[in-house]
Amino acid sequence: MTNAVLDIDTIDVEKIDKEVENELKTTVTIAIQTETLKKAIGKVERSVSKKAVQDIFKFIFIDIQENKLTFRGINSEYLTEATVLQNEAQSNFKITNGNPGSICFPADKLVPIVKRLKAKNSEICIESNVAVIKSGRPEFNLNGIDGSEFPNTPDLEEKEATISIHPDMLRIMYSRTIYACSASETRPLLTGVHHVLSGKQLKCVSTDSHRLAQYTYDLDKEHPDVRVTVPAPIMTEVLKHLSDSEIEVQVHFYSNQVVYEFEDAKIYGRILEGQYPNIESLLFKSDQAGSSVAINAGMFKSLLNNSTVYNSDQPIIIRIKPDLNQLRANTREDEVGAFEEDLSTTNGSGEDVIIAVNVRYLQDALSHYGDQDQVKFIFSPSSPDKPVGMRPFIGMLDNGNEECLELFVPVRTPQIDYNKQVEIEDFKGVAEFEFNPFEEAFKEIQ
């Protein structure tokens, strides 16, 4: 008996490595409802970074299992994960050939391909990191990379709290606060919305140091105290998912992350580090006000829009005589012209007010009120060293929750003499007032 001798020189190591590599690559064919595929891709495509330093951030991850599909998109702020669970009839998707596995495709190619699929059902055949996507007549070939190269979901440290909240309420809270975040990275904490969970109350606060927005909501049960600041881009993405959600959203607060859990999607986002500024000293209640006035939101929004004709960046000067229900707004004269409009207030009390304020800040806040709403503005009392027109003032829904509010910091301008008595001459804001240039002529004819 002779011993066989293995000739090392005859072994093609490179060929063997290639064969092993191909064996490890995903080889699978799935049939899927086109609408199901479009919906899943749509949930993650917004998370894909178009200008990422890391190329993998430009890809969409797809994991294919027997009864579950997982899609992921990621950027430097957050990761979005969408899932499709196989229904009992296996009519939404099923594996028709091959074995489960994962793969990544460039989003800038996969997304437009999926949007162009028109047939009711589609087929995706993946072999050696190349996909053939069919739907009716069209057939697309798309190169991908192995799914193992895509980042995993973030490591979650100790959970601090979980709340359950209706999507409509979360949408209101976020839309009423996110607009006041800072766009400047010089103070990173102000680029997010501060979430304060205390007992049964959730409070959201944002400020860019020139304005502030706050909204509170009473939850149905007690929760541990939590204070975290969530970056505005994460909340913007959450708002887009809320429009498709009908069941309560689970919000999980961790020491380093926040996770939003929807029926068929999750958003993982890092929280901002640091202590949020104490804003309580800026706020005051109606019973502490030196002046207050209520205004029809629709009419005031129209006035603000009119004031931006000449220069939307210049401040608007507002004079208010609360006891007379009179308000006059004007812009300073420039080379083009000037604006002035009077408005009757619904009610008011306290000392007269003259103030200059950024028009865009008022418009941003008023955009969340209905045209029939009554908006109440309250002003802190004047003092010898600081008149009312130089102090922050607050806006809120008249007879609404006083913890749901907006705060504005006035603009200091040489156009205003704060020590001078407020005057509104020839007031034209009476509701019945309508300019009729023919009135005198008609009287003469009669």
Secondary structure by P-SEA (a helix, b strand, c coil): cbbbbbcccccaaaaaaaaaaaaacccbbbbbcaaaaaaaaaacccccccccccccccbbbbbbcccbbbbbcccccbbbbbbbcccccccccccccccccccccccccaaaaaaaccccbbbbbbcccbbbbbcccbbbbbbbccccccccccccccccbbbbbbaaaaaaaaaacccccccccccccccbbbbbbcccbbbbbbbcccbbbbbbbbccccccbbbbbbcaaaaaaaaaaaaacccbbbbbbcccbbbbbcccbbbbbbbbbcccccccccccccccccbbbbccaaaaaaaaaaaacccccbbbbbbbcccccbbbbbbccccccbbbbbbbbcccccccccccccaaaaaaaaccccccbbbbbbbcccccccccccbbbbbcccccccccbbbbbbbbbcccccccccccccccccccbbbbcaaaaaaaac
